[in-house]
Amino acid sequence: MISPVTMSAPIVGMEKLAASQAGETPDKAPVTLNLSASKDVFGAVDDFFNLGKEGRLDAYNALGPEEKEQFIQIVAKLAKNGYMGYEILDINGHPEKHDVDLQISDERTRNAPIYDESGQII
């Protein structure tokens, strides 16, 4: 969730990135990374990494030039550190958000149906 005070948000699952910027090892890394950007930029980043969403670049296309630069910087840092995105899966009849890299090794999520942005199973 984006903090309205600092306009920053925790990026879950990015321990390596936070550790490298803090000069720490990943096992001792903070779980959040604060970046100063608008809620529109964070929304566009979230849309981009939501692999079950149609029109994943629509929010990016609506950004201004400075916001697009922030978007590119955030996405580049995340991708460089191995973040692949997430899907909202149907697990036992309930939607759950799962990072794609973890689905490969998780029996529960490997072949689970995907929800689209309207909440319908694809």
C-alpha positions in Angstrom: 0.0 0.0 0.0 1.3 3.5 -0.9 1.8 5.8 2.1 -0.1 9.1 1.4 2.5 10.9 3.6 5.7 9.9 1.9 4.2 8.7 -1.4 6.3 5.6 -1.1 5.3 2.0 -0.9 6.8 -1.3 0.3 7.8 -3.6 -2.5 7.3 -7.1 -1.1 9.7 -9.8 -2.1 12.5 -7.5 -3.0 15.0 -8.4 -0.2 17.9 -8.6 -2.6 17.3 -5.1 -4.0 16.9 -3.6 -0.6 20.0 -5.4 0.7 22.2 -4.3 -2.2 21.2 -0.7 -1.7 21.7 -0.9 2.0 25.0 -2.8 1.7 23.6 -5.8 3.6 23.3 -9.4 2.8 19.9 -10.6 1.6 19.2 -12.7 4.7 19.5 -9.5 6.9 17.8 -7.2 4.4 14.8 -5.0 5.1 11.7 -6.2 3.3 10.7 -2.7 2.0 12.2 -0.3 -0.3 11.0 3.3 -0.2 11.0 5.2 -3.5 9.7 8.7 -3.9 7.1 8.5 -6.7 3.5 9.4 -7.3 0.7 7.0 -6.7 0.1 6.9 -10.4 3.6 5.6 -11.0 3.2 2.9 -8.4 -0.1 2.0 -9.9 1.5 1.7 -13.3 4.3 -0.5 -11.9 1.7 -2.7 -10.2 -0.3 -3.0 -13.4 2.8 -3.9 -15.3 3.8 -6.7 -13.0 0.2 -8.1 -12.7 0.6 -10.8 -15.3 -3.1 -11.6 -15.3 -4.2 -8.1 -16.3 -5.1 -7.0 -19.8 -3.8 -3.6 -20.9 -0.8 -3.8 -18.5 0.8 -0.7 -20.1 -2.4 1.5 -20.2 -1.5 3.2 -16.9 2.1 3.8 -18.1 0.8 5.4 -21.3 -1.2 7.9 -19.2 1.8 9.0 -17.2 3.7 12.3 -17.9 7.3 12.3 -19.1 8.9 12.6 -15.6 6.6 9.9 -14.2 7.4 7.6 -17.2 11.1 8.0 -16.3 10.4 7.0 -12.6 8.3 4.1 -13.9 11.3 2.9 -16.1 13.7 3.2 -13.2 11.5 1.2 -10.8 10.7 -1.5 -13.3 14.4 -1.8 -14.3 15.6 -2.1 -10.7 13.0 -4.8 -10.0 13.7 -6.7 -13.2 17.4 -6.5 -12.7 17.0 -8.1 -9.3 15.0 -10.9 -10.7 11.4 -9.9 -10.0 9.1 -11.4 -12.6 5.7 -10.3 -11.5 2.6 -11.9 -9.9 -0.7 -13.5 -10.7 -3.9 -13.7 -8.7 -4.7 -17.4 -8.6 -7.7 -19.4 -7.6 -6.5 -21.5 -4.6 -9.2 -23.7 -3.0 -11.9 -21.3 -4.3 -10.3 -18.1 -3.1 -8.2 -15.5 -4.9 -4.6 -15.4 -3.7 -1.7 -13.2 -5.0 1.4 -15.2 -5.8 4.8 -14.1 -7.3 5.5 -16.0 -10.5 8.9 -17.3 -9.5 7.5 -19.0 -6.4 4.7 -20.8 -8.4 7.3 -23.0 -10.2 8.1 -24.9 -7.0 4.7 -24.7 -5.2 2.4 -27.7 -5.9 -0.6 -25.6 -4.8 0.0 -22.8 -7.3 1.7 -24.5 -10.3 -1.5 -25.1 -12.3 -4.0 -22.9 -10.5 -6.5 -20.9 -12.5 -5.8 -17.2 -12.9 -8.1 -14.3 -12.0 -8.4 -11.3 -14.3 -8.7 -7.7 -13.1 -12.6 -8.1 -12.9 -12.3 -11.0 -10.5 -13.3 -13.7 -13.0 -11.3 -16.9 -13.5 -9.6 -16.9 -16.9 
